[in-house]
Amino acid sequence: MKSVATFYVENFGCRATQADGAAIERQFRQHGLHPAVSPAAATIVVLNSCTVTAAADQDARAAIRRIRRQNPGCEIVVTGCYAQRVPEEVAALPGVSRVIGNSHKHRLAEIVTGPHAAAISLPRMPGPDVRETRPPTDFTVPLSTLTEGRAADGRSPIFVSDIFAHTELLAAPVLDAAGQRTRPNLKIQDGCDNRCSFCVIPSVRGHSRSLSLERVLREVNALVDSGYREVVISGINLGRWGRDLLAPVKFESLVRSILLQTSLQKLRISSVEPMDWSDELIRLMAESPRIARHAHVPLQSGNDAVLRRMHRKYRPWHYREKIEKIHAAMPMAAIGADVMVGFPGESEPEFEETRRMIEELPFTYLHVFTYSPRPGTPAARLPDQVPVRVARDRNRVLRELAAQKNLAFLRRMVGQTVDAITLNASCNQSTEALTDNYLKLRLTGRLEPSRWIKARIEQAQEGMLLGCAA
């Protein structure tokens, strides 16, 4: 009897990539394939790649080598941002069977499981979440050159076209691996219309595009019906959700609609750019106990000259004002930021201005990145590239500062009673949980997962709170 093909999707990078991976898994299931427990056990392995840094590209190449060594008989399909950016480079890597860019992710399972004719792009009929556009011009290996899934010249078939001509948006919630119905991530927006000088993402994900309000509500209600009590909504530029719809809608209206038209216990909002933290959004978060007290606001730099070279659309004083408003409205909220060090031309005084701004503002955590030049971006051509050693030292300084601020915030929580969602129980008679304001919490005793409870905080240690159910 012929064995049934199995698949495994390995994701790299951000929440949006994780969400794309969940949608790809849904595609394979709809085509009758079953998930494998590991890459080594799968007949088809999809590497859903990131390309935000050079290290991300290296991670994808290392994964290809590892999987080829562990499972030489499988078909390795590379998709995602790295595949979209340099498809020829990826196709030339030993072991790669197909390269399918972000432009074709919505048809990935069809391409992999269907006949060779899948290499020909067909016009897609517009649906409720797709606006009509001209049929894209594909950059693919011609059908006549395909032989048993590989081009006649030895290259892997490539399925990539102009990402800016596409309006599809993959949407499937990322569920917890253990099936404990805790905190699924739902991507509701993709692409970006900003043009930060360091960022390659718009060129590999295309224009900003939004899931319709009806579709978002349908997905959230389905998760609630399945037993989920918290949902995280995310996107590449989340605060721009709704601006591209035929009848434009503000992000705040989406948040309000989720509160009014679903019974979701807790909504968590992922990263929102500073320009999109309106007074209305802040007030809505502060007034509703059903929205997690958690604001992630990308900073990148606290120096005006560096922000201008980055082509960021706000100034340091604008940013400071937003953070102060969030903190005033929600004094115990988690407030986090992305910060980049070593951007071309960043002088010691410019870095010190960033460090001082971070020290003064009520951040509770930071994601600190060292600048990585991306081919084709304006920043890669700028003079005065910062030496790697200097950039690494600056990264260390900010990470140490972030750790100090996080520990101080944790200590402020001792003695308080907070809302927390239980995640899983461990073998040592304790339960991992996450507080409403995004702090890791270990609770005494084994508690059922995916329950919002009141917890009393008894102790703070580095990176973790200790407590018990109140």
VEXDREN-2710 file (C-alpha; in Angstrom, 1 decimal):
% VEXDREN-2710
k/r/px/py/pz
1/MET/0.0/0.0/0.0
2/LYS/1.3/3.4/-0.9
3/SER/2.4/5.5/2.1
4/VAL/0.7/8.8/2.7
5/ALA/2.9/11.9/2.3
6/THR/3.7/13.7/5.5
7/PHE/4.9/17.3/6.0
8/TYR/6.8/19.4/8.5
9/VAL/7.0/23.2/8.6
10/GLU/9.9/24.8/10.3
11/ASN/9.5/28.5/10.9
12/PHE/12.2/31.2/11.4
13/GLY/11.8/34.8/12.5
14/CYS/8.9/36.9/13.5
15/ARG/5.3/36.4/14.6
16/ALA/4.2/37.0/11.0
17/THR/6.4/34.2/9.7
18/GLN/5.0/31.9/12.4
19/ALA/1.5/32.8/11.3
20/ASP/2.3/32.1/7.7
21/GLY/3.6/28.7/8.7
22/ALA/0.3/27.9/10.4
23/ALA/-1.5/28.8/7.2
24/ILE/0.8/26.5/5.2
25/GLU/0.0/23.7/7.6
26/ARG/-3.7/24.3/7.1
27/GLN/-3.1/24.1/3.3
28/PHE/-1.4/20.7/3.6
29/ARG/-4.2/19.3/5.7
30/GLN/-6.8/20.5/3.2
31/HIS/-4.8/18.6/0.6
32/GLY/-5.0/15.4/2.6
33/LEU/-1.4/15.3/4.0
34/HIS/-0.6/14.5/7.6
35/PRO/1.9/16.4/9.9
36/ALA/5.1/14.6/10.9
37/VAL/6.6/14.8/14.3
38/SER/9.9/16.1/13.1
39/PRO/11.8/17.0/9.9
40/ALA/13.5/13.6/10.0
41/ALA/10.2/11.8/9.7
42/ALA/8.6/13.9/6.9
43/THR/8.4/13.4/3.2
44/ILE/8.1/17.1/2.6
45/VAL/9.9/19.7/4.8
46/VAL/9.1/23.3/4.4
47/LEU/11.6/25.9/5.6
48/ASN/9.7/29.1/6.2
49/SER/12.6/31.6/6.1
50/CYS/13.4/35.0/7.5
51/THR/15.8/37.5/6.0
52/VAL/15.8/40.5/8.4
53/THR/19.5/40.0/9.1
54/ALA/22.4/38.2/7.6
55/ALA/22.2/35.8/10.5
56/ALA/18.7/34.9/9.5
57/ASP/19.9/33.8/6.1
58/GLN/22.7/31.8/7.7
59/ASP/20.1/30.0/9.9
60/ALA/18.1/28.9/6.9
61/ARG/21.2/27.6/5.1
62/ALA/22.3/25.7/8.2
63/ALA/18.8/24.2/8.5
64/ILE/18.9/23.0/4.9
65/ARG/22.2/21.2/5.5
66/ARG/20.9/19.7/8.7
67/ILE/17.7/18.4/7.2
68/ARG/19.5/17.1/4.1
69/ARG/21.8/15.1/6.4
70/GLN/19.1/13.8/8.7
71/ASN/16.5/13.0/5.9
72/PRO/18.2/12.8/2.5
73/GLY/15.1/11.3/0.9
74/CYS/12.7/14.2/1.7
75/GLU/11.7/17.1/-0.5
76/ILE/13.0/20.4/1.0
77/VAL/10.9/23.4/0.0
78/VAL/12.2/26.8/0.9
79/THR/9.7/29.6/1.2
80/GLY/9.4/32.9/3.1
81/CYS/11.3/36.2/3.0
82/TYR/14.8/34.8/2.1
83/ALA/13.3/32.8/-0.8
84/GLN/11.5/35.9/-2.0
85/ARG/14.6/38.1/-1.8
86/VAL/17.2/35.9/-3.5
87/PRO/15.4/32.9/-5.1
88/GLU/18.3/32.0/-7.4
89/GLU/20.7/31.9/-4.5
90/VAL/18.4/29.6/-2.5
91/ALA/17.7/27.4/-5.6
92/ALA/21.4/26.8/-6.0
93/LEU/21.8/25.4/-2.4
94/PRO/22.3/21.6/-2.4
95/GLY/19.3/19.7/-1.3
96/VAL/16.7/22.3/-2.1
97/SER/13.8/20.9/-4.2
98/ARG/11.7/24.0/-4.8
99/VAL/11.9/27.7/-4.0
100/ILE/8.5/29.3/-3.3
101/GLY/8.5/33.0/-2.5
102/ASN/6.0/34.9/-0.4
103/SER/4.3/35.8/-3.6
104/HIS/3.2/32.1/-4.0
105/LYS/2.8/31.1/-0.3
106/HIS/-1.0/31.1/-0.7
107/ARG/-0.6/28.2/-3.2
108/LEU/2.3/26.4/-1.6
109/ALA/0.6/23.1/-0.9
110/GLU/-1.0/23.1/-4.4
111/ILE/2.4/23.7/-6.0
112/VAL/4.1/21.0/-4.0
113/THR/1.4/18.3/-4.2
114/GLY/0.0/19.1/-7.7
115/PRO/1.2/18.5/-11.2
116/HIS/4.0/20.4/-12.9
117/ALA/1.4/22.8/-14.3
118/ALA/1.5/24.4/-10.9
119/ALA/4.5/26.3/-12.1
120/ILE/2.3/28.4/-14.3
121/SER/0.7/31.3/-12.5
122/LEU/-3.1/31.5/-13.0
123/PRO/-5.2/34.6/-12.3
124/ARG/-6.8/34.3/-8.9
125/MET/-10.5/35.1/-8.5
126/PRO/-10.9/37.9/-5.9
127/GLY/-12.5/36.8/-2.6
128/PRO/-13.8/38.8/0.3
129/ASP/-10.2/39.6/1.5
130/VAL/-8.6/40.0/-1.9
131/ARG/-8.8/43.2/-4.0
132/GLU/-8.6/42.9/-7.8
133/THR/-5.2/43.5/-9.4
134/ARG/-3.7/42.7/-12.7
135/PRO/-2.4/39.0/-12.9
136/PRO/1.2/39.1/-11.7
137/THR/4.1/38.3/-14.0
138/ASP/5.8/35.2/-12.7
139/PHE/9.5/34.6/-12.4
140/THR/9.4/30.8/-12.6
141/VAL/11.1/27.9/-14.4
142/PRO/9.1/27.3/-17.6
143/LEU/6.9/24.2/-17.6
144/SER/8.8/22.7/-20.6
145/THR/12.0/22.6/-18.5
146/LEU/10.6/20.7/-15.6
147/THR/11.6/17.1/-15.2
148/GLU/10.4/15.2/-12.1
149/GLY/10.1/18.3/-10.1
150/ARG/13.5/19.8/-11.0
151/ALA/14.6/22.1/-13.8
152/ALA/16.6/20.5/-16.7
153/ASP/19.6/22.6/-15.9
154/GLY/19.8/21.2/-12.4
155/ARG/18.4/24.2/-10.6
156/SER/15.4/23.9/-8.4
157/PRO/12.1/25.2/-9.8
158/ILE/11.4/28.8/-8.6
159/PHE/8.0/30.2/-7.9
160/VAL/8.4/33.9/-7.3
161/SER/6.8/37.0/-8.8
162/ASP/6.5/40.7/-8.0
163/ILE/5.4/40.8/-4.4
164/PHE/3.9/44.3/-4.9
165/ALA/1.4/42.9/-7.4
166/HIS/-0.1/40.5/-4.9
167/THR/-3.0/41.2/-2.5
168/GLU/-3.3/37.7/-0.8
169/LEU/-2.9/37.6/3.0
170/LEU/-2.4/34.2/4.6
171/ALA/-4.4/33.9/7.8
172/ALA/-4.4/31.0/10.2
173/PRO/-3.9/31.2/14.0
174/VAL/-0.6/29.9/15.5
175/LEU/-1.7/27.5/18.1
176/ASP/0.3/26.2/21.1
177/ALA/2.2/23.0/20.3
178/ALA/0.9/21.2/23.3
179/GLY/-2.8/21.8/22.4
180/GLN/-3.5/23.4/25.8
181/ARG/-5.5/26.3/24.3
182/THR/-3.5/29.1/25.8
183/ARG/-2.4/32.1/23.7
184/PRO/-2.8/31.7/19.9
185/ASN/-1.3/34.4/17.6
186/LEU/-3.6/35.6/14.8
187/LYS/-2.0/37.6/12.0
188/ILE/-4.4/40.2/10.7
189/GLN/-2.1/42.4/8.6
190/ASP/0.8/41.9/6.3
191/GLY/3.3/44.0/4.3
192/CYS/4.4/47.6/5.0
193/ASP/4.2/50.9/3.2
194/ASN/7.0/52.5/5.3
195/ARG/10.4/52.7/3.8
196/CYS/12.9/52.5/6.6
197/SER/16.4/52.8/5.1
198/PHE/17.6/49.6/6.9
199/CYS/14.7/47.4/6.3
200/VAL/14.3/44.8/3.6
201/ILE/10.8/43.6/4.7
202/PRO/8.7/45.8/2.3
203/SER/10.5/44.3/-0.7
204/VAL/9.8/40.8/0.4
205/ARG/6.3/41.2/1.9
206/GLY/4.8/43.9/-0.3
207/HIS/2.3/46.6/0.3
208/SER/0.3/46.8/3.6
209/ARG/-2.8/44.7/3.3
210/SER/-5.4/43.8/5.9
211/LEU/-7.7/40.9/6.8
212/SER/-11.3/42.1/6.6
213/LEU/-13.1/43.0/9.8
214/GLU/-15.6/40.2/9.2
215/ARG/-12.8/37.6/8.7
216/VAL/-11.0/38.8/11.9
217/LEU/-14.1/38.5/13.9
218/ARG/-14.8/35.0/12.4
219/GLU/-11.3/33.8/13.3
220/VAL/-11.5/35.2/16.9
221/ASN/-14.9/33.7/17.5
222/ALA/-13.7/30.3/16.2
223/LEU/-10.8/30.4/18.6
224/VAL/-13.1/31.3/21.5
225/ASP/-15.5/28.5/20.5
226/SER/-12.5/26.1/20.6
227/GLY/-11.7/27.1/24.2
228/TYR/-9.0/29.8/23.8
229/ARG/-9.1/32.6/26.4
230/GLU/-6.5/34.9/25.1
231/VAL/-5.7/35.8/21.5
232/VAL/-2.7/37.9/20.3
233/ILE/-3.3/39.9/17.2
234/SER/-0.2/40.7/15.1
235/GLY/1.1/42.0/11.8
236/ILE/4.1/43.5/10.1
237/ASN/2.7/47.0/10.6
238/LEU/-0.3/46.2/12.8
239/GLY/-1.4/49.8/13.5
240/ARG/-2.0/50.3/9.8
241/TRP/-4.6/47.6/9.8
242/GLY/-7.7/48.7/7.8
243/ARG/-6.2/51.7/6.0
244/ASP/-6.1/49.7/2.7
245/LEU/-9.6/48.3/2.8
246/LEU/-12.1/49.5/0.2
247/ALA/-13.9/51.2/3.1
248/PRO/-11.0/52.2/5.3
249/VAL/-11.3/51.4/9.0
250/LYS/-9.1/52.5/11.9
251/PHE/-7.2/50.0/14.0
252/GLU/-9.0/51.3/17.1
253/SER/-12.4/50.3/15.5
254/LEU/-11.2/46.8/15.0
255/VAL/-10.2/46.5/18.7
256/ARG/-13.6/47.9/19.8
257/SER/-15.4/45.5/17.4
258/ILE/-13.5/42.5/18.9
259/LEU/-14.6/43.6/22.4
260/LEU/-18.3/44.1/21.3
261/GLN/-18.7/41.2/18.9
262/THR/-16.8/38.4/20.6
263/SER/-16.7/36.9/24.1
264/LEU/-12.9/36.7/24.1
265/GLN/-11.7/37.0/27.7
266/LYS/-8.4/38.8/26.8
267/LEU/-7.1/40.5/23.7
268/ARG/-3.3/41.1/23.5
269/ILE/-2.0/43.6/21.0
270/SER/1.5/43.0/19.6
271/SER/3.9/45.6/18.2
272/VAL/2.4/48.9/17.1
273/GLU/4.5/51.8/15.6
274/PRO/4.7/55.0/17.6
275/MET/2.6/57.0/15.1
276/ASP/-0.3/54.6/15.5
277/TRP/-0.6/54.9/19.3
278/SER/-3.5/57.3/19.3
279/ASP/-5.1/58.8/22.4
280/GLU/-8.2/56.8/21.5
281/LEU/-6.3/53.5/21.4
282/ILE/-4.5/54.3/24.7
283/ARG/-7.8/55.2/26.4
284/LEU/-9.5/52.1/25.0
285/MET/-6.8/49.8/26.5
286/ALA/-6.8/51.6/29.8
287/GLU/-10.6/51.4/30.2
288/SER/-11.1/47.8/29.2
289/PRO/-10.0/44.9/31.5
290/ARG/-10.3/42.6/28.5
291/ILE/-7.3/44.2/26.8
292/ALA/-3.9/43.1/28.2
293/ARG/-1.8/45.9/29.8
294/HIS/1.0/45.5/27.4
295/ALA/2.4/48.0/24.8
296/HIS/5.2/47.2/22.5
297/VAL/6.4/50.4/20.7
298/PRO/9.4/50.2/18.4
299/LEU/12.0/52.9/19.1
300/GLN/15.1/51.9/17.1
301/SER/17.0/55.1/18.2
302/GLY/16.6/57.9/20.7
303/ASN/18.6/60.3/18.6
304/ASP/17.0/62.6/16.1
305/ALA/19.8/62.5/13.5
306/VAL/19.9/58.7/13.5
307/LEU/16.1/58.4/13.2
308/ARG/16.2/60.7/10.2
309/ARG/19.0/58.6/8.6
310/MET/16.8/55.6/9.3
311/HIS/13.8/57.3/7.5
312/ARG/11.7/56.8/10.6
313/LYS/8.5/58.9/10.7
314/TYR/8.7/60.2/14.3
315/ARG/11.1/62.3/16.4
316/PRO/12.4/61.4/19.8
317/TRP/10.1/63.9/21.6
318/HIS/7.1/62.4/19.8
319/TYR/8.1/59.0/21.0
320/ARG/8.7/60.1/24.5
321/GLU/5.3/61.7/24.6
322/LYS/3.6/58.4/23.5
323/ILE/5.4/56.4/26.2
324/GLU/4.6/58.9/28.9
325/LYS/0.9/58.8/27.9
326/ILE/0.7/55.0/28.0
327/HIS/2.4/54.9/31.3
328/ALA/0.2/57.6/32.8
329/ALA/-2.9/55.7/31.6
330/MET/-1.7/52.3/32.7
331/PRO/1.1/52.6/35.4
332/MET/1.6/48.9/35.7
333/ALA/1.6/48.1/32.0
334/ALA/4.5/46.3/30.4
335/ILE/6.1/48.7/27.9
336/GLY/8.7/47.3/25.5
337/ALA/10.6/48.5/22.5
338/ASP/12.9/47.4/19.7
339/VAL/16.2/49.2/19.7
340/MET/18.9/49.1/17.0
341/VAL/22.6/49.8/17.8
342/GLY/25.4/50.3/15.3
343/PHE/23.4/52.0/12.6
344/PRO/25.8/53.6/10.0
345/GLY/27.2/56.8/11.3
346/GLU/26.0/56.3/14.9
347/SER/28.5/58.3/17.0
348/GLU/29.2/57.8/20.7
349/PRO/27.2/60.9/21.6
350/GLU/24.2/59.7/19.5
351/PHE/24.3/56.3/21.1
352/GLU/24.5/57.9/24.6
353/GLU/21.4/59.9/23.8
354/THR/19.6/56.7/23.1
355/ARG/20.9/55.1/26.2
356/ARG/19.9/58.0/28.3
357/MET/16.4/58.1/26.8
358/ILE/15.9/54.4/27.6
359/GLU/17.1/54.9/31.1
360/GLU/14.6/57.8/31.7
361/LEU/11.5/56.1/30.2
362/PRO/9.5/53.4/32.0
363/PHE/10.4/50.5/29.8
364/THR/10.0/47.0/31.3
365/TYR/11.8/45.1/28.6
366/LEU/13.8/45.7/25.3
367/HIS/14.6/43.8/22.2
368/VAL/18.1/45.0/21.3
369/PHE/19.4/44.4/17.7
370/THR/22.8/45.1/16.2
371/TYR/22.5/46.7/12.8
372/SER/23.0/44.2/9.9
373/PRO/23.4/45.7/6.4
374/ARG/20.8/44.2/4.0
375/PRO/21.7/44.2/0.2
376/GLY/19.6/46.7/-1.7
377/THR/18.6/48.9/1.2
378/PRO/19.8/52.6/1.3
379/ALA/21.5/52.1/4.7
380/ALA/23.8/49.5/3.2
381/ARG/25.3/52.2/1.0
382/LEU/25.8/54.8/3.8
383/PRO/29.3/55.8/4.8
384/ASP/30.8/55.4/8.3
385/GLN/29.7/51.9/9.0
386/VAL/30.1/51.2/12.7
387/PRO/32.8/48.7/13.6
388/VAL/31.4/45.3/14.7
389/ARG/33.2/45.5/18.1
390/VAL/31.8/48.9/18.9
391/ALA/28.2/47.8/17.9
392/ARG/28.5/44.7/20.1
393/ASP/29.6/46.7/23.0
394/ARG/26.6/49.0/22.6
395/ASN/24.3/46.1/22.3
396/ARG/25.7/44.7/25.6
397/VAL/25.2/48.1/27.4
398/LEU/21.6/48.3/26.4
399/ARG/20.8/44.6/27.3
400/GLU/22.3/45.2/30.7
401/LEU/20.2/48.3/31.2
402/ALA/17.1/46.5/30.0
403/ALA/17.8/43.7/32.5
404/GLN/18.1/46.2/35.3
405/LYS/14.8/47.9/34.4
406/ASN/13.0/44.6/34.1
407/LEU/14.2/43.4/37.5
408/ALA/13.1/46.7/39.1
409/PHE/9.6/46.3/37.5
410/LEU/9.4/42.7/38.8
411/ARG/10.2/43.9/42.3
412/ARG/7.4/46.5/42.1
413/MET/5.0/43.6/41.6
414/VAL/5.8/41.8/44.9
415/GLY/2.8/41.9/47.2
416/GLN/0.3/42.7/44.5
417/THR/-2.6/40.6/43.2
418/VAL/-2.6/40.3/39.4
419/ASP/-4.5/38.6/36.6
420/ALA/-2.6/35.7/35.0
421/ILE/-3.3/33.0/32.5
422/THR/-2.0/29.5/33.3
423/LEU/0.1/27.9/30.6
424/ASN/1.3/24.5/31.7
425/ALA/2.1/22.5/34.8
426/SER/5.6/21.1/35.4
427/CYS/6.7/18.0/37.1
428/ASN/7.8/19.8/40.3
429/GLN/4.3/20.7/41.4
430/SER/4.3/24.2/39.9
431/THR/2.5/25.9/37.0
432/GLU/3.9/28.4/34.5
433/ALA/1.7/31.4/33.8
434/LEU/1.8/34.8/32.2
435/THR/0.5/37.9/33.8
436/ASP/-1.8/40.4/32.1
437/ASN/1.2/42.7/31.9
438/TYR/3.5/40.2/30.2
439/LEU/5.5/38.8/33.1
440/LYS/6.5/35.2/33.5
441/LEU/5.1/33.7/36.7
442/ARG/5.6/30.4/38.4
443/LEU/2.7/29.4/40.6
444/THR/2.7/26.9/43.5
445/GLY/0.8/23.8/42.7
446/ARG/-0.4/22.1/39.5
447/LEU/-3.2/24.2/37.9
448/GLU/-5.3/23.5/34.8
449/PRO/-3.9/25.3/31.7
450/SER/-5.6/28.2/29.9
451/ARG/-7.4/29.7/32.9
452/TRP/-7.4/33.3/33.9
453/ILE/-6.9/33.5/37.6
454/LYS/-6.0/35.9/40.4
455/ALA/-2.5/35.4/41.6
456/ARG/-0.6/36.9/44.5
457/ILE/3.0/37.8/43.9
458/GLU/5.3/36.6/46.7
459/GLN/8.8/37.0/45.2
460/ALA/10.8/38.4/42.3
461/GLN/13.9/37.0/40.7
462/GLU/15.7/37.7/37.5
463/GLY/13.2/37.2/34.6
464/MET/10.5/35.5/36.7
465/LEU/7.9/36.1/39.4
466/LEU/6.9/33.5/42.0
467/GLY/3.5/33.4/43.6
468/CYS/0.3/31.4/44.3
469/ALA/-3.3/31.5/43.3
470/ALA/-5.1/34.1/45.3
END
